[in-house]
Each structure stands twice: as structure tokens, then as C-alpha cells.
Amino acid sequence: MTKQLSIFFAGLVAVFLASCGQGDVLLVKDVVVNISPVEGNPSSGYATILGGPDDVTLVGVTSDDVMRMEIHETTDDNGVASMQPVDKVAIPAGGTVKLEPGGKHLMIWGVGGGSVAQGSLRMLFIFSNDDRIEVNAVIKQIGGAAPANADPDSAE
């Protein structure tokens, strides 16, 4: 009887573990901030967001070491590209959304000198389901590599 129970529970654990995979946890990864080479101009931020078990919306991104941060979207109107702020970004359950050049991305004003010198910016991604995901974005100089001491990190 004990052997049968052990086999039953081992099977149950296997089924449970097999059901764990992408789509089970909302995740933010590959976060990068490209520092503008022109002082006073905004820097840009990019990330990959993996949807969890439910549809959610990214409603904001903040950092204690920036003056201002907004979510923007690049649009094309008859061959003329322009950027507009957006209030939110839909993240479908189990899907992948990229904040990337030419699409939705972050515009960041006034990144603190300490973060730039460290090569890392602490950011907080805020979602409609009240999830808050803290990440360390790798800071890069536009046209340059990340500093050697940068610690690219996904959600913690």
C-alpha cells in the first residue's frame, strides 16, 4: 500500500511540475537603458515582458534615480515616424511583449550620475493586477557596450 501511495504522489508531483512553465509567472527581463549622448535629451529603455497566467496591463514604470519616465510608442503616419506617450501596454497571458526601438519603449529623463557610473538602474514595473516587479536595468552608452561592472538582472 505504501508503495502504491508513493507512486501516486510521485505521479501527482510530476503532473504539477509539468504544468509549470512560461505563462505561469509574470516576468520582466533583458532590461536595458541607452543613455542619450546629448545632455538634456531623454534616454531610452527597452525590456521583454513575459505574460503570466492572466491578461494584465503594464500601467507604469518608475525609478527613484530618474527625473521622469514615460511609456511611449513609435507610430508611422504616411512615412513620418513620431512618438506618443501611452498610458498602458497590454500583456496577454502566456504572451511576450517587447519594449523595443521602433515600437513601444521607455523615455527616461535625468538618469542619476550614480546609476550611470554603476552601470545599473533600479526600476519598478507596475501592472494592473497590483504586481510590482523590481529589476536592475543595464545602462549602456548609445553606441557603446555596457560597463564591465553592470549586473544584467531579470525580475527578482
KAKAHU-V32279 format. One record per run of one state. SS is the DSSP state (H for helix, E for strand, L for the rest). FROM is the first residue (numbers start at 1). TO is the last residue. If there is no record, write none. Layout:
BEGIN
<<SS/FROM/TO> <SS/FROM/TO>>
END
This chain:
BEGIN
<<L/1/1> <H/2/19> <L/20/26> <E/27/35> <L/36/42> <E/43/50> <L/51/55> <E/56/62> <L/63/67> <E/68/77> <L/78/79> <E/80/85> <L/86/88> <E/89/91> <L/92/95> <E/96/99> <L/100/103> <E/104/109> <L/110/112> <H/113/118> <L/119/119> <E/120/127> <L/128/131> <E/132/141> <L/142/145> <E/146/146> <L/147/156>>
END
